[in-house]
Amino acid sequence: MDFVILGASSGMPSQDKHLSSILVRTDEHIFLLDCGEGVSRHLLQQGIGHDDLDAVFITHLHPDHFSGIYMLLQMLYLGGRSKPLYVYMPERLASFIESLQMLYTFPQKFGFPLKVCEMKEAELQFPEVSCVVNDHLLGYAAIIKEHNLPNLMMAYSLRIADPAGDFVYTSDLETVDSILPFAKGAHTIVVDAGHTRPEQVLKLQYQDITRVILTHDPRPELLQIVVDQKLGNFEEAREGLPYHI
């Protein structure tokens, strides 16, 4: 399995990082994990053709993880894609389809079947992919309740199995505790080290994980601990460079 981190920044855009997205190549499939703004250009730079992607996984609906999906679909449509594209959503599937119609990006005009599915259904089509709900969005409970909003606070972490070792993408988290059993024993984990407190991220050193990649603008105090404690299997995410498992 190979993967490229296309975007490693937090929700605040920066001059030297792009918004969240990871391109994963297995022996059989090509997946896009999250779809931050500008991802279409990055896919072109990676040589991804219009029919190469098998599925897009949107871990949660914050704009820095989701806003690039509209231009991606437009690019695939205009480029003449023909094979089905699976888009796995965390919640509000009907609202997403309605937003496509609002933007005049009508799936009825696509030359390919757009299959919008719930995230928990991913393993039915792609058995190597599993998911778990994490705690990233739970802090919105009060405002959702107060205004009677339809949001379900669904945020997911993903694991892709491979004979050489599994890959875990936490996406955004509040605590690593919410995904520890899910991540244990993976070869590589890309972990949110911006929202998550350093003492939480450091728990990963006891989970039999070979490589811990810190993304989403890691906290400076965490990076200093990594240096001071000589944690050689912890490293800051590098955009655009190939990783291999």
C-alpha positions in Angstrom: 0.0 0.0 0.0 1.1 3.5 -0.8 -0.3 6.8 0.2 0.3 10.5 -0.3 -0.8 13.2 2.1 -2.3 15.9 -0.2 -3.3 18.2 2.6 -2.2 18.4 6.2 -3.3 21.8 7.5 -6.0 22.6 10.0 -9.3 24.3 9.3 -7.5 27.6 9.1 -5.9 27.9 5.6 -2.2 28.6 5.5 0.3 29.7 2.9 2.4 26.5 3.0 -0.1 23.7 3.6 -3.3 22.4 1.9 -6.6 21.3 3.3 -7.2 17.7 4.5 -7.0 14.9 2.0 -5.0 11.6 1.6 -4.7 9.6 -1.6 -4.3 5.8 -0.9 -3.3 3.2 -3.4 -3.8 -0.5 -2.6 -3.1 -3.4 -4.9 -6.7 -3.3 -6.1 -8.1 0.2 -5.4 -7.4 3.9 -5.3 -9.2 5.8 -2.5 -9.4 9.4 -1.5 -9.8 10.0 2.2 -11.4 13.4 2.7 -11.6 16.1 0.0 -10.4 19.5 1.1 -10.5 22.5 -1.2 -8.1 22.2 -4.1 -7.9 18.4 -4.1 -8.7 18.1 -7.8 -5.5 19.9 -8.8 -3.5 17.6 -6.5 -5.0 14.5 -8.1 -4.0 15.8 -11.5 -0.4 16.4 -10.2 -0.4 12.8 -8.9 -1.4 11.5 -12.4 -4.8 10.2 -11.3 -7.0 9.8 -14.3 -10.7 10.4 -14.5 -11.5 6.6 -14.1 -8.8 5.8 -11.6 -10.5 6.7 -8.3 -12.7 3.9 -6.8 -14.1 5.7 -3.8 -14.1 9.0 -1.8 -14.5 8.8 2.0 -15.7 12.0 3.7 -15.0 11.5 7.4 -17.0 14.5 8.6 -18.7 17.6 7.2 -16.3 20.4 8.2 -15.4 22.4 5.1 -11.7 21.7 5.3 -12.5 18.0 4.8 -15.3 18.3 2.4 -15.4 21.5 0.3 -13.4 20.0 -2.6 -15.9 17.3 -3.5 -17.9 19.6 -5.8 -15.0 20.5 -8.1 -13.9 16.9 -8.0 -17.2 15.7 -9.3 -17.3 18.4 -11.9 -13.8 17.5 -13.1 -14.7 13.8 -13.3 -17.9 14.6 -15.2 -16.3 17.0 -17.7 -13.4 14.6 -18.1 -15.6 11.8 -19.3 -15.5 9.4 -16.4 -17.5 6.2 -17.1 -17.1 3.8 -14.1 -19.1 4.1 -10.9 -17.8 6.4 -8.1 -18.6 5.6 -4.5 -18.9 8.5 -2.2 -19.2 7.5 1.5 -20.7 10.2 3.7 -20.9 10.4 7.5 -24.5 11.8 7.5 -27.1 13.8 5.6 -26.8 12.0 2.3 -30.0 13.6 0.9 -28.8 17.1 1.8 -25.6 16.4 -0.1 -27.4 15.3 -3.2 -29.7 18.4 -2.9 -26.6 20.6 -2.7 -25.4 19.2 -6.0 -28.7 20.2 -7.6 -28.4 23.6 -6.2 -25.0 24.0 -7.8 -26.3 22.8 -11.2 -24.0 19.8 -10.9 -26.8 17.3 -11.7 -25.9 13.6 -11.2 -28.5 12.8 -13.9 -26.1 14.4 -16.4 -23.0 12.4 -15.3 -21.7 9.8 -17.6 -21.0 7.6 -14.6 -23.1 6.2 -11.7 -22.6 8.3 -8.6 -23.2 6.1 -5.6 -23.7 8.1 -2.4 -23.6 5.7 0.6 -23.4 5.8 4.3 -19.9 5.4 5.7 -20.8 2.3 7.6 -21.6 0.6 4.3 -18.1 0.9 2.9 -17.0 -2.6 3.9 -19.8 -4.1 1.8 -18.1 -2.9 -1.4 -14.6 -2.6 -0.1 -13.9 -5.3 2.6 -10.5 -3.9 3.3 -12.0 -0.7 4.7 -13.5 -0.4 8.2 -14.6 2.6 10.2 -15.4 3.8 13.7 -17.2 6.8 15.0 -14.9 9.2 16.9 -15.6 12.1 19.3 -14.7 15.1 17.2 -18.2 16.6 16.8 -19.7 15.9 20.2 -19.1 19.5 21.3 -21.8 20.7 19.0 -24.6 18.9 21.0 -25.8 22.0 22.8 -26.3 24.2 19.7 -27.9 21.4 17.7 -30.3 20.8 20.5 -31.1 24.5 21.1 -31.9 25.1 17.4 -33.4 21.7 16.7 -30.9 21.1 13.8 -30.7 17.8 11.8 -27.0 17.3 12.3 -26.1 13.9 13.8 -22.5 14.8 14.9 -21.1 11.8 13.0 -17.3 11.9 12.5 -15.3 8.8 11.5 -11.9 7.3 11.6 -10.8 4.8 8.9 -8.7 1.7 8.7 -7.5 0.1 5.5 -6.2 -3.5 5.8 -3.2 -4.7 3.8 -1.1 -7.8 4.1 2.0 -5.7 4.6 0.3 -3.7 7.5 -2.8 -1.7 8.1 -3.2 2.1 7.6 -5.3 4.2 10.0 -6.5 7.7 9.4 -8.0 9.3 12.5 -9.3 12.4 10.7 -10.1 15.0 13.4 -10.4 14.0 17.0 -10.9 15.4 20.5 -9.3 12.4 22.2 -7.3 9.4 21.0 -9.1 7.4 23.6 -12.1 7.3 21.3 -10.3 5.2 18.7 -7.5 3.4 20.6 -8.8 -0.2 20.2 -9.6 0.6 16.5 -6.0 1.8 15.9 -4.1 -0.8 17.9 -1.5 -2.8 15.9 -1.7 -0.8 12.7 1.5 -0.2 10.8 0.9 3.5 10.1 -1.5 6.0 11.6 -2.0 9.5 10.4 -3.4 11.3 13.5 -4.9 14.7 14.2 -2.2 16.3 16.4 -3.8 19.8 16.4 -7.1 19.4 18.2 -5.9 16.5 20.3 -3.8 17.2 23.4 -0.2 16.0 23.4 -0.8 13.5 26.3 -3.5 11.9 24.2 -1.4 11.6 21.0 1.5 10.1 23.0 -0.7 7.2 24.0 -0.1 5.8 20.5 3.4 4.8 21.4 2.0 2.0 23.5 -0.4 0.6 20.8 2.1 -1.5 18.8 2.1 1.0 15.9 5.2 1.2 13.7 4.8 4.8 12.4 2.8 7.7 13.8 2.4 10.6 11.4 1.3 13.9 13.0 -1.1 16.0 10.8 -3.5 18.9 11.1 -0.8 21.4 12.3 0.6 19.5 15.3 0.9 21.5 18.5 4.4 22.9 19.1 4.6 21.4 22.6 4.0 17.9 21.1 6.7 18.3 18.5 9.1 19.3 21.3 8.2 16.3 23.3 8.9 14.1 20.3 12.4 15.6 20.0 13.2 15.5 23.7 12.0 11.9 24.2 13.6 10.8 20.9 10.4 9.2 19.7 11.8 8.0 16.4 8.5 6.5 15.1 6.7 9.8 15.4 7.0 12.3 12.6 5.3 15.4 11.2 3.2 14.9 8.1 4.8 15.8 4.8 2.6 16.8 1.9 3.1 15.5 -1.6 5.7 12.8 -0.7 5.1 9.1 -1.1 4.7 6.9 1.9 4.9 3.1 1.7 3.6 0.2 3.8 
